[in-house]
Amino acid sequence: MNMNYKKILIGLSAMALAISATACGRVDKILKKVDEKQYDEALDIYDAKDLSDKDTDKLIEELETRVNAAVDAYAANEIDYDQLEELLDFANETDLSEMTDLVTQVSVDIYELKTSKDYFAEGKQYLEDESFASAYSCFNSVIERDGYYAEAQTLKEEVGNKYCESVQKQIDEYMKEEEYDDALYCVQQAKSDAYFSDELTERLAEMEETTRKSVIIAKAQELADDDDIVGALTAVKEAKENYNFKDTKELDGFVSKISKEYVDTILQTVKTARDAENYILALKILNDAKNIVEDDAFDKEIKEIEAIKPTYLYDLKCSTSSNFETIDSGDAPTDSVGNTYAIGNLFGLSAEGGNWNDKEASAEYNLAYRYGAMSGVISTNDTSDNDAKAVFRIEGDGEVLFAQELSRTTTPVPFAIDMSKYNWLKITLTEGSGGALNALLSDVKFGKPNEAPAATTEAATEEGETTTAAEGETTAAEGETTAAEGETTAAEGETTAAEGETTAEAETTTES
């Protein structure tokens, strides 16, 4: 090879190496300026002359590494947002498509980080201002990649506790002032404000349940203090049915406490009814009580009463009736002469005549020859019109066994009839005149077929006749009402039975 040609080749190779070294030096210089955060100078070096494809690839690779490292540093709070933004601006200004794509890719991540850090800063300010709900919301929004995340979780727990404590303090104040609805609304509103956090909402839901139970118990206790134990127990029972409480121990404890008071009160009321031989009322009270509180004492009392009580008209099934009603609830009625009748084995009959709205009362029962003596008391309800009159009758298989004319001057009339020979019983109140006559039929009971009645009243066979029970004694509801001085006067019939003596002035037959 020609020596001169060898020298030329060596010179060209040296020139190529020099040019390459110069280009590589430019990339290193650019990166050095970037690392020194002298982005303007780095851009000047980059813009001075185009880079080869190889050098461009190197620059892209190195810048990608630095951008990703800067995002990580920003997340870890090692650099601030402004520092990160300067690097991204430089990457964009290179006009390298790879850099533009990279900046676009990391921008979403950076936005989430920036928003998270802003939430953390706002949360600390809200905490300082004791705006606990807002502070909790902010700390709850800090993302896990954020360097503030661990601190945010600690502060979130602290703020959550303070928030719940502040709500509980308000609840306690309302409860102390007996403003129960406000107490409940307070915690419900707090739960609504905490919608952003499942954890905090769950805690407040538990507080709401506790508050609701406290409100229920407080209101029920007020009812119990006013002697409305039934109302108190019913309120708690309905609350347990209407609300899906996770834990009812507190409610159950309250019910257990006042149930004992309730049972004692019911048993005393039942004793009063039993002593008055008002067994129907006693059983009604017990069966109603069992719907409120299950207690063995109620069942025991029911068995005892059913073992001793006679068969009442109340116990029989009425086949047909008209203007004939059972009175087993409401206020105790009073008759026209001032006697009061305990509800229970009590019936009301109504008759009216003399106008277009005439009405009569009747009721039929199938006895099937199963009973002996039928006894009871008939009287005039104080609700009757002043001049009203009507005739009360008891029939057996169509035969009149007892008849009594009633008016407002009629004192209560007891009767006792042997029904052992009869299949059908019919009770009527007819021939009304002078307005509405409302009668009270009380204490009607039946003996056994072979058991003679205490007093048997023969049937009056002609209309207008009046039959009066023996010895002139008149007994009202519960066996406690006796006509004054043993005298019974039946208006219109003019029949008086006094001190066991009978005077017949209107074809009246009285049998002792």
Long-range contacts (C-beta under 8 A, 24 or more apart in sequence): 23-51, 23-52, 23-55, 24-55, 24-58, 26-51, 26-55, 27-51, 27-55, 27-58, 27-59, 27-62, 30-59, 31-59, 31-62, 31-63, 31-66, 34-63, 34-66, 34-87, 34-90, 35-66, 37-83, 37-86, 37-87, 39-86, 39-87, 39-89, 39-90, 42-90, 43-90, 43-93, 43-94, 46-94, 56-96, 59-94, 59-96, 60-96, 60-98, 60-99, 63-91, 63-94, 63-96, 63-99, 63-102, 64-98, 64-99, 64-102, 67-91, 67-102, 67-103, 67-106, 68-106, 71-106, 71-109, 71-110, 71-113, 74-110, 74-113, 75-113, 75-145, 75-146, 75-147, 76-147, 77-117, 77-147, 77-148, 78-147, 81-114, 81-117, 84-110, 112-143, 112-145, 113-143, 113-145, 113-146, 115-141, 116-141, 116-142, 116-143, 116-145, 116-146, 116-148, 116-149, 117-142, 117-146, 117-148, 120-146, 120-148, 120-151, 120-152, 123-152, 123-155, 123-159, 124-155, 127-155, 127-159, 130-162, 132-159, 132-160, 132-162, 132-163, 132-166, 133-163, 133-190, 133-193, 133-194, 135-159, 136-160, 136-163, 136-194, 136-197, 136-200, 137-196, 137-197, 140-196, 140-197, 140-200, 141-196, 160-197, 160-199, 160-200, 160-203, 163-190, 163-194, 163-200, 164-200, 164-203, 164-204, 164-207, 167-204, 167-207, 168-207, 171-207, 171-211, 175-211, 175-214, 175-215, 175-218, 178-218, 180-215, 180-218, 180-219, 181-215, 183-211, 183-214, 183-215, 184-208, 184-211, 184-212, 184-215, 187-211, 206-246, 209-243, 209-245, 209-246, 209-247, 212-239, 212-243, 212-245, 213-239, 213-245, 213-248, 213-250, 213-251, 214-250, 216-251, 217-250, 217-251, 217-254, 220-254, 220-258, 221-254, 224-258, 224-261, 229-258, 229-261, 229-262, 229-265, 230-262, 230-292, 232-258, 233-258, 233-259, 233-262, 233-292, 233-293, 234-292, 237-292, 255-293, 259-293, 259-295, 262-289, 262-292, 262-293, 263-289, 263-293, 263-295, 263-297, 263-298, 266-298, 267-297, 267-301, 270-301, 270-305, 273-342, 273-344, 274-305, 276-342, 276-478, 276-479, 276-480, 277-478, 277-479, 278-342, 278-344, 278-345, 278-477, 278-478, 279-305, 279-308, 279-309, 279-310, 279-312, 279-344, 279-345, 280-309, 280-312, 280-314, 280-328, 280-344, 280-345, 281-328, 281-342, 281-343, 281-344, 281-345, 282-344, 283-309, 284-328, 284-344, 310-445, 310-446, 310-447, 311-371, 311-445, 311-446, 312-345, 312-444, 312-445, 312-446, 313-345, 313-347, 313-365, 313-374, 313-376, 313-441, 313-444, 313-445, 313-446, 314-344, 314-345, 314-444, 316-365, 316-367, 317-365, 317-366, 318-363, 318-364, 318-365, 319-364, 319-365, 319-366, 320-362, 320-363, 320-364, 321-362, 321-363, 321-364, 322-359, 322-360, 322-361, 322-362, 322-363, 323-349, 323-350, 323-351, 323-359, 323-360, 323-361, 323-362, 323-429, 324-348, 324-349, 324-361, 324-362, 324-363, 324-427, 327-440, 332-477, 333-381, 333-382, 333-383, 333-440, 334-381, 334-382, 335-379, 335-380, 335-381, 335-382, 335-412, 335-440, 335-476, 336-379, 336-380, 336-381, 336-382, 336-384, 336-408, 336-409, 336-410, 337-379, 337-380, 337-409, 337-410, 337-411, 337-412, 338-382, 339-379, 339-412, 339-476, 339-477, 339-481, 340-476, 340-477, 341-379, 341-440, 341-442, 341-476, 341-477, 341-478, 342-477, 342-478, 345-442, 345-443, 345-444, 345-445, 346-440, 346-441, 346-442, 346-443, 346-477, 347-440, 347-441, 347-442, 347-444, 348-381, 348-438, 348-439, 348-440, 348-441, 349-392, 349-427, 349-429, 349-438, 349-439, 349-441, 350-429, 350-436, 350-437, 350-438, 350-439, 351-390, 351-429, 351-430, 351-431, 351-432, 351-436, 351-437, 351-439, 352-388, 352-432, 352-435, 352-436, 352-437, 353-390, 353-431, 353-432, 353-433, 353-434, 354-432, 354-433, 354-434, 354-435, 358-432, 359-432, 360-428, 360-429, 360-430, 360-432, 361-427, 361-428, 361-429, 361-430, 361-439, 362-426, 362-427, 362-428, 362-429, 362-430, 363-426, 363-427, 363-428, 364-424, 364-425, 364-426, 364-427, 365-424, 365-425, 365-426, 366-423, 366-424, 366-425, 367-419, 367-422, 367-423, 367-424, 367-425, 368-423, 369-420, 369-421, 369-422, 369-423, 369-449, 370-449, 371-419, 371-420, 371-446, 371-447, 371-448, 371-449, 372-418, 372-419, 372-420, 372-446, 372-447, 372-448, 372-449, 372-450, 372-451, 372-452, 372-453, 373-416, 373-417, 373-418, 373-419, 373-446, 373-447, 373-451, 373-452, 373-453, 373-454, 373-456, 374-416, 374-417, 374-418, 374-419, 374-425, 374-444, 374-445, 374-446, 374-447, 374-453, 375-414, 375-415, 375-416, 375-417, 375-443, 375-444, 375-445, 375-447, 375-453, 375-454, 375-455, 376-414, 376-415, 376-441, 376-442, 376-443, 376-444, 376-445, 377-412, 377-413, 377-414, 377-415, 377-441, 377-442, 377-443, 377-474, 377-475, 377-476, 377-477, 378-404, 378-406, 378-412, 378-413, 378-415, 378-439, 378-440, 378-441, 378-442, 379-406, 379-410, 379-411, 379-412, 379-413, 379-439, 379-440, 379-442, 379-476, 380-406, 380-407, 380-408, 380-410, 380-437, 380-438, 380-439, 380-440, 381-438, 381-439, 381-440, 383-436, 383-438, 384-408, 384-435, 384-436, 384-437, 384-438, 385-434, 385-435, 385-436, 385-437, 386-434, 386-435, 387-434, 387-435, 388-432, 388-433, 388-434, 388-435, 388-436, 388-437, 389-431, 389-432, 389-433, 389-434, 389-437, 389-491, 389-492, 390-429, 390-430, 390-431, 390-432, 390-433, 390-437, 390-439, 391-429, 391-430, 391-431, 391-463, 392-427, 392-428, 392-429, 392-439, 392-441, 393-426, 393-427, 393-428, 393-429, 393-430, 394-425, 394-426, 394-427, 395-425, 395-426, 395-427, 395-428, 396-421, 396-422, 396-424, 396-425, 396-426, 397-422, 397-423, 397-424, 398-424, 398-426, 399-459, 400-459, 400-460, 400-461, 401-457, 401-459, 402-457, 402-459, 402-460, 402-467, 403-459, 403-460, 403-463, 403-465, 403-466, 403-467, 404-466, 404-467, 404-490, 405-464, 405-466, 405-490, 405-491, 405-492, 405-493, 406-437, 406-439, 407-437, 407-491, 407-492, 409-489, 409-491, 410-489, 410-490, 410-491, 411-474, 411-483, 411-488, 411-489, 412-474, 412-475, 412-476, 412-481, 412-483, 413-468, 413-469, 413-474, 413-488, 413-490, 414-455, 414-469, 414-473, 414-474, 414-475, 415-457, 415-467, 415-469, 416-453, 416-454, 416-455, 416-456, 416-457, 416-469, 417-453, 417-456, 417-457, 418-452, 418-453, 418-456, 419-446, 420-449, 420-450, 431-463, 440-477, 442-476, 442-477, 443-475, 443-477, 443-478, 443-479, 455-511, 455-512, 456-511, 457-510, 457-511, 458-509, 458-511, 460-508, 460-509, 462-507, 464-492, 464-493, 464-506, 464-507, 465-493, 465-506, 465-507, 465-508, 465-509, 466-490, 466-492, 466-493, 466-495, 466-506, 466-508, 467-508, 467-509, 467-510, 468-495, 468-497, 468-502, 468-508, 468-510, 469-497, 469-510, 470-497, 470-500, 470-510, 470-511, 470-512, 471-497, 471-500, 471-512, 472-496, 472-497, 472-498, 472-499, 472-500, 472-501
